[in-house]
Amino acid sequence: MEKQIHIEPVTRIEGHAKITVFLDDAGDVRDAQFHVTELRGFEKFCEGRTLWEMPGLTARICGICPVSHILASAKACDAILSVRIPETAVMLRRLMNAGQMVQSHALSFYYLSAPDFLLGWDADPAIRNVVGLIGAQRDLARKGIRLRAYGQEIINRLGGKRIHPGWAVPGGVNQPLSSEDRQWILNGLPEAMDTIQTTLDLFKSSFGIEDRGVLGEFTSMYMGLVAPGGVWEHYDGLIRIVDPCGETIVEGYDPARYDEIIVEASQPWTYLKFPHYKPMGFPQGMYRVGPLGRVNVCESFGTPRADAALEAFRAESDRCSGKVFDYHYTRLLEILASLERIERLLGDERILSPRIRAEAGINETRGIGIHEAPRGTLIHDYTVDANGIIEKANFIVSTGHNNLGMNRAVSEIAKMYIHKGDVTEGMLNRIEGGIRAYDPCLSCSVHAAGQMPLDVRIVDGEGCEVDRLTRE
């Protein structure tokens, strides 16, 4: 008789989810599903609010990646205003997003995932966490904590708060960078560079190409934004989609036309929808985003240290890596590239200019803001009336783009390790590890199609049921 294995909750991720593994009569894996069990209604919350509120409002979607929503929202608002924001504002937004890349990637790598592969997939769960990592590799853990703090402080110095800074606004930003804050960020760069280089060296020496197959490997398309020449991009750029061999499928696509090539499907067992490449349909149109997606679509990072590290990565892999574990490797590459971009931005004197905002009124009724959040391509799509009141909002969040990939990952990993019904805690941890590699942010990503099922019981003072309302 078919059996099921339930992993609930999935641990060391942001948000609430579970995994179901389906076993056949022989005890081998038939399939596995990643269920997102929470619902966030931010798209509905936004209706009726003003355009000017949107960056600060949508930041509250999440406490881990508020910067990502602030910037995507501000870009959507810029499009409705039809303004070209000042160059200094662009540079400052880029600087904050680079700081967000550093802090978010450091959180994912050092806090959430490193305990698995540095302490061991089969280690005692009581110590397989960041506290256990501190005990086993104190110096590395300390470096990782300080690296994340450095990225957070960049956000704080720019926006006045580490979390939910009300800083990026329609038309630009509301506060310039001071020379004192610029110097503080520059002073912290050598230590941050040393930390990421030390971590990269340790990672490469610890995990060869075969070790990196621990979380499975499968082919897919990849999507991300690129600058001219295919250079890695994290704030602006055009959409590029490549096939598993790195051959271009979509090139130079205007982000404002994303809905011509990206659509979402729904399944009844999860609140998280399934974005996919429209011409290929569902589920054949699977693509992956985030660190692995961006590295696979780009030709180069455009900075010397990161490009040297990228060359070393590609020397061990095909043009496009399909290994789930390589999300961790490429996450480290992006931290290095972000630090180099920070250094480059701060070396430009224009970044201290007080001209940081363009003034305009409502000139368009629809605006789309797309940029690269740490977890992948983030889309904010707003429709407003003539007064700038939000009539419709649609968020396609990075984690959503990876939904097909995450479900494929848990299925592939389960099939690798579970045979004839033999299951250990370490096996289940590897399945969870496949989700952690994508670093999902589930609070950001869920928006259900249709209506939410409800089961409401009304009881009296004695606890006896007097009525029951059910909605399927």
Secondary structure, DSSP 4 states (H G I P E B T S, - for coil): --EEEEE-SPPSSBS-EEEEEEE-TTS-EEEEEEEE-----HHHHHTTSBGGGHHHHHGGG-SSSHHHHHHHHHHHHHHHHT----HHHHHHHHHHHHHHHHHHHHIIIIIIIHHHHHH-TTS-TTTSSHHHHHHHSHHHHHHHHHHHHHHHHHHHHHHS-SSS---EETTEESSPPPHHHHHHHHHHHHHHHHHHHHHHHHHHHH--TTGGGTT-B---EEEEEEEGGGEE-SSS-EEEEE-TTS-EEEEEE-GGGGGGTEEEE--TT-SS-EEEEGGG-TTTT-EE-HHHHHHHH-SB-SSHHHHHHHHHHHHSS-SS--BTTHHHHHHHHHHHHHHHHHHHHHTSGGGG-S--B-------SEEEEEEEETTEEEEEEEEE-TT-BEEEEEEE-HHHHTHHHHHHHHHHHHHHH-BTTB--HHHHHHHHHHHHHH--BHHHH---SS---EEEEEE-TTS-EEEEEEE-
